[in-house]
């Protein structure tokens, strides 16, 4: 029996909270007392738990219940559902899994999930579904993530691994008082830093940047959106055309080279390939010198300002930050490679206050000093299936079974997927070109989804199993960037007949004859005690101590001390590049990669290169669609989570997601605050509410992701989205043959006033549901 807590704790991706109960019912959440900058996102959780959108009972698409896999996928998204018993639903799921395994093999099962579904170490949907599918013989999986797929692929080619991307960053305390200049490509967004995968106790971005500023660092935010860096910090705002950052950095590099401000000794000792970069900068390679004037014509930053910035960079200790968002665009590998090239020319990599780092502000905790303890998680087992796809290529896979494609030096073939099993995450939020995804989603024979709410993913499924929310289960949270362990206590009974993923998969595993292999004889409490015990052992190995499980569970939060000794990114390599050689072929920073050259990819050359996007303000397509769409992360929610809650809904305009646009662009179209507009291109259209703002540069509109997909005609590809989901507009094409990452930020649109009668928002209501067979 789990011990009763002194005061219940709720640990989420956007913070840790102390819970007030009234007669056993949660009524309010107070931020953890150690959090200096708490997020308001959690305010929506309690009321949203029992909203009309809640999936209360197992449900099956009507024609699938009648005809099984022979029903086909044409009715997905439009047909009513029939509620069934748990016994019938589990029997149907088990039979479908067994049928597909026998007839087509386990590689015909795609195990879809996304890690943001839960912050817990045990009730982590991605771990649960992958463990279950591995236990029954494996599945086709995805690699990478939507957040930084291109960076995840390019960095090992350049610096040997992924340090400085999701972990291993130079900590704030080696920036504050050491950096003279911090240049933030893509800004360092306070709204993004509300959240962190795996939970958090303290929001630290604001205090980290403030400490740098107060210690004398000058801050420059380079983004088409001014408040991508918090305005209170007083950062200089540079607003280039979107997708032109590589050109800007090339102009900076050319200035360093032409004025002999680059560090030739660093380049000679720690890098390989600068000769090829130099030939490219000077124009010896292609006949085009990458001067500041050349860059200015592309990014629309004055050439003299570019030259002046290069001189400022070389005159003191400069740190380059780059948001994860920059690589979610055509040729998204190039900004990251270019930033490392620029940092290498400055010669300060590995020094306090110098070098580079990616993702500061993209999530909370980047830049926090941590102990690099490998926190335990639910073991997923071994996958017997070798097939995988890059995560953003799911529509390509479903539409093109047997089609070949390039990925990171390999020639691969898309598998023939017959069954999609999705638990955790919402592809109708994360994926691009939703009208194409609607078509792709019709191709599998069977789609099974675990969901707490009737999201678009649930509406496009054949079998929907209702699952618990974080308020309805016990879990253990280990915040890997925050040196914190937190108990997330069960606060209330599940709504309707909802069950947690572990209970569902345990029942399915039992029906398929592998129950013991899946559970290992443990229930929820046993797993929590086991995982905490592993964490305690690993913490003890690092000469620290935390309370026993019962004391921890009652208290709710335990915090580890900050590490005494910290180092900048690549400090050891700088000290001795022979002893601490990088895991690149040369052991050095590869500004030119022979390995990438051998792949022969025209869209990813062998050194950082300016490659114009197919959709940007300098493209021919801008003649028809003259506005560049930035579909960034929302302020009021994490991805699409709790879009149906009051905190997110209060920020909408006439129920639609706000679209911010510059006063010049609004005036040119006769638009004012509060107008409802149709945002469109050749891929699709959606409605949004206008917010006129000089925080957005001319030629750019910003429509955040997260509005639940709500087509005027459900199940019909190309239907107007009533709600403001920008992914009906964004392109579904890979960043390059190297990474095949998502390229959402290379997107052009037009905006016009919507004069029709305003259709009601229906995404927060359940689909038609029939009772019984």
N, C-alpha and C positions, 0 to 999 in steps of 0.2 A: 504494500500500500504506500503510495506516495505521501510524504509528510505534508501537512497543511501549511501553506505559506503564511508568513506574518501579514503581508499585504501582497495580493497577486501582482504578477509582472507579465507584461505582454512585450515580446521582443520581435520587431519587424524589420523590414528592409529600410524603413525610413525613421527608425528610432526605437528606443526602449521606453516603456511607459509603466507607471504605477497605476493600478486600476482600482476605482471605487465601485463597490458592489452595494446594491440595495435589495435586501432579501434574496441574495444569491444571484442577482441579475446585474451585469455590468452597466453602469450609467455614465461613467466619465473616465477619461484617461489623462493623467498628469505626466508630463515629460520627466524622464529620469533626472534626478536632482543634479547630476554632474554634467548635464548637457547645456553648453552656453548659447546654443543657437538652434532650438528644436524646430522640427518641421510640423506644419499644421495638417499634413496629409492624413494622419491617423484619426483626425476628428470625424471622418466619414465612416469609420469601420463599424461602429456599433449599430447605427441605424441601417446601414446598407446590408447588414447580415440578413435581415428579414424583408428586404425589398421585394416588390413584385417580380423582379428578375431572377429570384432564387429558384434553382432547380430543386424541387422537393422530393421527387420520386424517380426511379428509373423510368426511362422513356425510350421508345423505339419509333423510328420513322414509319408511317403507316404502311407504305408499300413494301418496305423491307420486312416488317413483321409478317406480312402476308406471303411474300415471295422469296425472302432471303436475299442472297447475293444476286439472284437473277433479276431483282428489281431494277438494277442499274442506278446510275447516279444522277439522272436528269432532274429528279424531284428534290434533290438536296437543297436546302435553303428555303423551299417554298411549301413543302408538304407539312401537314399536321403530324403531331406525335401522339402515340398511344402510351399511356402509363401502364407499366407492368410490375409484377412483384420482383423483389430482389432475386428470388430463386429462378424465375423465368429469365431475368436479364443475365444473370451469371451463367446459366445454362447456355443461352444463346451466344454469349461472348466466348465461352470455352469451346463450343462446337465450331465457331468460325475460326478461332485460332488453330484448332486441331485440323480442320479442313484445309486451310491454307498451307499449314506445315506439310501435310501429307501430299497434297496435290502439286504444290509449287516450291516447297522448301522454305526454310526460315528466312532466306534472303528476300522473299516476297513480302515480308512484314517490315514496315517502316515504323521505328519507334520514335515518335516525335515528342519533344518536350523542350522547355526552356527554363533555365535555372532560377528565374525571378519568382516562380510560383510561391515559394516559401523560403523564409530565412533560416528555418531549422535544419539541424544536422540529421534528424531522423525522418520527419515528415517532409522530406525534400522530394518533390514529385519526380524530378529528373532521375534521382538515384533510385527511387522506388520502381519506376517503370522499367528502367534499364536492368535493374537486378532481376525483376520478374521475367523479362524477355530473355535475358541470358540464362536463367534457370530452365526455361523451356526450349533452349537450343539456339538462341541468338536472334539477331535482327539486323537489318540495314540501318546504319546510324548516320548522324551528321557530325562533322568536325567544324571547328571555329565557333564564332558567335556573330550576331548582327552588329554588335557594338564596335568591334575592331578586327574584323576578319582579314582585311588587306594588310593591316599592320602586323597581325599575328603571323602572317605568312612571309612578309618581306624581312622582318627584323632578324630572324635567324640567319638569313643570307648576308646581312650587313654586319651585325655584331655578335652572331653566334647563338643567341638565345633571345628571350623575350623580356629580359630585365628592362625596367624603365617603362613598361607598358601597363601591366596590371599589378606588378610588385617590384621590389628592389629599387624604388626611386630614391633620389637624393632627398633626405628629409628636410622639412621646413627649417629646422634649427641649423642646418648647414647652408641655407639660403639667406635667412635673416641675419644681417650683419656681415655677410660675405658677398652678396650680389650687389653690384652697382646698378645693373639694368636687368629687368626681367621682361622679356618680350613674349607675349602670349598669342600664338597663332590659333585663332578660333576662340580666344578669350578663355576665361576660367569661370564657368557659369555657376552661380550660387544655386539656381534652381536644380541643376543636375546633381549638385553636391548634397541635396537633401537625402539621397539614398545611397545604399551600399549593399551589394550582394553579400548575403551572409550576416546582415545585421550590423548595428552600430549603437554606441552609447553616447558619443560626443560628435557633434557637427563641428568641423575644424577648419574648413576652407577660409571662412571670413577672418578668423584669428590668425591663420597662417599668412595670408596675403597682407593683412594689416601689420603684422610683425615685420614683414619685409619692408613695407613702405615706411614704417616708423623708424626702422634702422637705417634709412637713407636710400633704399633702392627706388629707382624710377621705374614705373610700370607702363607698358605699352600694350594695349589690347588691339589685336588685328582681326577684325571680324566685320561682316556687313551689318551686324546688330550691336548697337552701343552697349546695352545692358547684358551682353554675354560676359562682361566683367562687372561686378557690383559697382554702381555709380559712386557709392560713398568712398571708394578707394582713390578716386581722382585720377584714374589711369588716362593717359593719352589714348584717343580713339583714332585708329586708322581703319578706313572702310573700303577695302579693295573690292573689285568685282568678285563674286563667289567663283571658286575653282581656279583662281589665278595666283594662289599663294606660292606655287613653285616658281612662277615667273618672277614674283617679287623677290624670293630668296636667291634666284639666279642673279638678279640685278645687284643684290647685296654682295654676293660672292665675287662678281666681276669687279666691283669697286674695291673689295679687299685685295684682289689679285692685281689690278692695274695700279693701285696706290701702294703696293708692297706692304700691306697691313696684315697679311696672312702669316701663320706660324709655320714656316717651312720645316723647322726642326721637328715639330710635332707630327706633321704630315709624313715626314720621312721615317720616323721611328715607329709610329703607331698605326699607320694606314697603308693600304696598297691601292693603286689605281688612280692616284691624283693626276698622273700625266694625262690620262684619258679625260678626266674632268676638266683639266686646264685647257686641253684642245677644244673641248666643247664650249667652255666659257669664252674663249677668244675667237671662236668661229672657225678655227682651223679644221674642225671635224666636218662642219656642215655649211660653212660660209656665212653664218649669222653670229655676230658677237652678241653675247647676252648682257649688254650694257644696261645701266640704269635707265637710259632713254628707251631702249627696247622694252624693258620691263614695264616702264610707265605707260607705254601704249597699250599694254594688255591689262594691267591691274588698275589703271587710272589713279595711281599715286604719283605725285610729281617726282620727276627724276632727281631733282636736287634734294628732296626729302629722303629718297632712297639712299643717295650717296652720304647724306649727313648721318643717317641711321647706321650705316656700315662703319663710319668713323667712330660713332659713339660706342658701338659694340666692341671695336678693337681697342678703345681707349681705357676700358675698365673690365671688371669681371662681369660677364654677361651670361645669363641663363635663358635657354630657349624652352618654353613650354609649348606643347601642341595638343589641342583637344582631340579626342577620339573621333569627333565628327568629321574632321577634314578628310579622312580616308574613306568615308562613305560616299564616294563620288567616282566618276570615270577616272581610271588610272590612279586610284586612291593609294597605291603603293608609293607613288612618287613624292608626295609631301613629306612622308616620314624619312625616306632615304635622303631627300634634299635637306631636311633639318639636321640630320646627322652630318651631312657634308658641310653645311654652314658651320656647325659647332666644331667640326674637325679643323676647318680653316682658321677659326678663332683660337684653337689650340688649348682650350681650357677644360676639356673633358676629363673627368676624374678629380677635379679640384673643387673645394668648397665654394659654392656660389656660382660655379661655371658648368658648362656642358649642356645637356638636354634632358628632357623627360616628357612623357606622353600621358595625358589623362588627368593632370591636376585640374580638379573641378569637374571632371566628367562623372565621377562618383565621389562620395565622401571617403576620406581616409587616405587617398593618394598623397604621399608626402609625410604621413605619420611614421614615426620610428616604431618598428615592431621587432619581435624576437624571432620571426621566421620559423615559428613552431608549426609543424605539419598537423593541423587540427584533424581529428578523426571525423569520418563521415560513414554513412551506411555503405558497406562494400557492395559494389555492383557486380562482382564476379567476372568471369571471362566470356567474351562474346565469340562464339564459334563461327560467326559469319564475318568475312573480310570486307564485304562491300560497305562503302560509305560515300557520302556526297558532301561537298561544301554546303554549309547550312543554308545559304541563300539561294540554292539551286533546286529547291523542292519542286517548283512548278515545271522547270525544265525536265526533271526526273519523271514526274507524273505524265507529262505530255509527250515525252520522247524515250520510252523504254527501248533499250538497245542502241541508242544514239551515243556516239563517242564524243568526248570533250577533253580539253586540256586542263590540267591542274598541277601547278608546282612541279613541272618537269615530267609529269606522267601523262600518258594517254589512257583515259579511263572510259568506262562504258556505264551508262545509267542502267540500274537494275529494273526489272519488271515488277513493280509494286502492286500487290493485289489487296493488301490490308494495311490501313494506317491506324495506329493506336497512339492517341495523343493524351498525355496527362501532364498538365502544367504548361502554361503559356497559351498564347492566342495568335496563331499564324495570320488571322485576318486583321491583326494589328501590326505585327512585326514585318510581314512580307510586303513587297512592292507590287504595283500593278495588280490590284485586287480583282479587276475584271478578268485578267488572265488567270489568276488563281482560282476564281469561280469555275472557269472552264476546266482547269487541271484537276480540281477537287471532284469533278464528276467521273474521273477515270478509274479510281480504285473500285474493287468490288464491295469492300466493307470499310467503314470508318467508325471507330469507337473513340469516344471522348469522355474523360473525367472532367467535370466542371461544377463549381459552386453556383454559377449564374448562366443565364441563357445568352451567352455571348454569340457572336457570329460563328465561331468555331463549333459551338454546341448546335446551333441551328442548322449547320451544314453537315451534321453527323447522321449516322444510321442508328447508333446506340449511344445514349447519354446516361452516364452513371453519376448521380449527385454526390459531391464530395464536401467535406467539412472545410470551414475557413479556419484561420489561425486562432480565432477566439474559441474554437470548439475542440481543441486537442492540446495535449501536452507536448512540449518539445524542448530541445537544447540548442541554443544559439552560441556559436563561437565566432566572434567578429575578428576575422583574420587581419584586418588593418587597424583594429581598435584595441587590441590587447584586452578583450572583454569576453567573459562567458556569462550568459544570461539564461535564466529559466523563462520559458514562455508557458504560462499556466493555462490550463483549460478553464475557461470562465463561464461557460454555459453549455447546455445540452445542444446537440446538433439540430439545425432546423429540419423539419420534415423527417425524411428517412435517410439523410445524408450519412455517409460513412467515410472514414479516412482511407487514403490510398492503400496503406498497409493492410487494413482489414479486407479491402476488395481484392488485392492481389493475393493475399493469403488464401482466401476462399477459392479464387481461380486456380492457384497453384495446387491446392488440395484436389480440385476436380480433375486436374491434368496429371495428377500422380507425383507431384514434386513439392508437396506442402512442407515437409520437413527441411528440404534443401533451401527453400525460400525463407522460412522463419527462423531456422536453426534452433527451434524450440523456445524462442523468446517472444514475449509479448511487448507492447509499447514500453511499459515500465522497465522491463529487463533490458531492452535495447538502450533506453536512456541511461540507465546505470552503467551499462557496458561502455558506451561511448564516452561518458564522463570519466569513467575509470581510465580509459586510454588517454584522454586529455590530461588527467592528473599525473599519469606516469611520464608523459612527454614534458610536462611542465617541471616535474621533479628532476628530470634529466638535465634541464636547463638551470638547475640550482634555485628553483622557486617553489613555492608551496601554495596550494589553494585548499579550501575546506573540503571535508568529506561530502558525499553527495547529499545526505539528508540536511546538513547545515546549509549547503549551497541552495537547495531547493526551497528552503524556508526563507532565506534572505533574498534570493532572486537574482542578484548580480554580484559578480566578483571581478575585480580589475587587477591586471598585472602591472607592475611598475614599468616605467619607460626605460628602455635600454640605456645603459651608461655610455657605451661606445657605439658610435654610428659612423658611417662612411658615405661619401658621395658615390653615385653610380659610376662603376668602372674604376674605382680608386685603386684596387689591387693591380689591375691591368696597367694603369698608368705608372705605378711604382716599379713594376717589373714585367714588361710584356712577354718576356721569354718564359718566366715561371708561371705567370697567370695568363697564358695565351688564350685567346677567344676560341670558341668552337666553330670558327669559320675555316675554310680550307687553308688559308694563309696564317691563321692564328691572329690576324690583325683586323682592324675595321676595314671592311671592303667597300671602298668608294666606287670601285669597278668590280663586278663579279663575273669571273670566268664561268662559273656554274650557270648563272642566269643567261649569259651570252650563249652557252651551249644549248639552251632551250629554244632559241630562235624565235622568241615572241616579239612580233612587231609592236604590240601594245604594252610591252614591258622591257625596254632596252637594258643594257648591262650597266648603266650608271643612271643616277637621277637625271630626269629629262623632262623638259616642258612638252606635254602632249595635250593639246586643247581638247576639252570635253565636247562630246557631240551635242550637248545641250548646255550652253552657257551664254552670257550676254554678248559674247563675241562670235557666236555661231550664226550661220544663215537662218536657222530655225527661229532666231529671235525676231525676225521680220514678221512672223505670224503670231508668235507667243513671246511678247517683249518683257515679261516679268520672270525673274529667277525665283523659284519657290524654295524656301528653306523650311523643311519639315522637321524641326528640331524637337527635343524632348519637352514635355509639358511642365508647367509650373504647378498645377493643381493635383497631379497624380503621378504614380510611377507607371510609365508606359500607358496601358489602358486600364490598369487596376483602379477600381473605385471611381470610374468615370460616371457611374450611376449614383454615386454618393453626393451629398449636398455640397461639399467643398468644391468639387469639380463643376457641378451644375450651376452653382451660383455665379461662376465666372463666364458662363456662356451668354451669347447674345440671341435673344428670341429662341433659345434652345439649341443654337448652333455654336460650333467652335469658333472663337475669334480669329480673324485674319488681320494681321498688322500690315499697314502699308504706309509709305512715305506720303506726306501732304501733297507733294508734286504729282505723284502717280494717282492719288485719289482725286485731286482737282481735275486732272486731265480726263477722268472718266465720270466726273460729276457725282462723286461719291462722298458721303459724310459718315461720321460715327453712327453706328447702329444700323446702317443699311444692310440688307441681306443681298449677297451677291452669289453669282454662279462662277465658280473657279473651274477652268476647263483647259484641256488640250486634246490631242488625238487619242489618248488612252482612256479618258473618262472625264467626269465632272462631279462636283460636289457643291453644296451650299455652305456658306460661312457668313459670319457677322463682321462687319468692317470696324476696325479700330485704327483710326488715323494717328500716326506716331512718327515723330522725327528721330526716334531711336533706331529706325530701320533706314538704310541708305536708299536713295532713289534707284528704281529698277528692280528692287527686291521686295518680295512679300514673304511673310512668315506665318505659317499655319502649322501649329504643333500637332504631333501625332497624339493618338489616344482616344479620339471620339469613336465610340463603338460603331462599326460599319452598319449602316442603316439604309439599304437601297430602296428606292421607290417601288421597284418591282422585285420582290425577293426571289433569289435563285436565278436571276436573269443577268448575264454578263453585259456590261455597258450601261446598266441602269444608273440614273442619277442618285448619288449618295446624298441623303437629306441632311446629314448631321455634321459634315465637315471632316471626314477622314481623308487626309492628304494622300494616302496610299492608293486611292483610285487614280491618282495623277502621276505618281513616281514611276520611273522605269524599272523593269525587272531585267537588268543586264549585269553581267559580272564586271567587276572593276577592271580585270584583265585576265588573260589566260593563266597568269601566275596564281592569283589568289581567288578569283571568282567571287569576290565579296560583293555586298550590296552597294548600289550606286545611287541611292535615293536623292543625294544632294546635287545631282546633275539633272535638273528638271526645270523646264520652261512652261509657263502657263499664261493665260489671259484671264482677266476679271471683268465682269459686266454686271450691272444691277439686275436683280431677279424681280420681275414684275408679276409673276404668277401668284396664285393663292399659295400660301405657305403650307406645305404638307406637314402633318404632325410627326413628331419623333416617336418611333415605335420600338426602338432597340431596347428600351428599359422594361418592356412588357414581355411576358412569355409568348412563344408562338402558339398557334391553335393546338390545344391538347385535348385528346379524347380519353375518356375514362374506360378502362378495360378494353378487351379485344373487339 
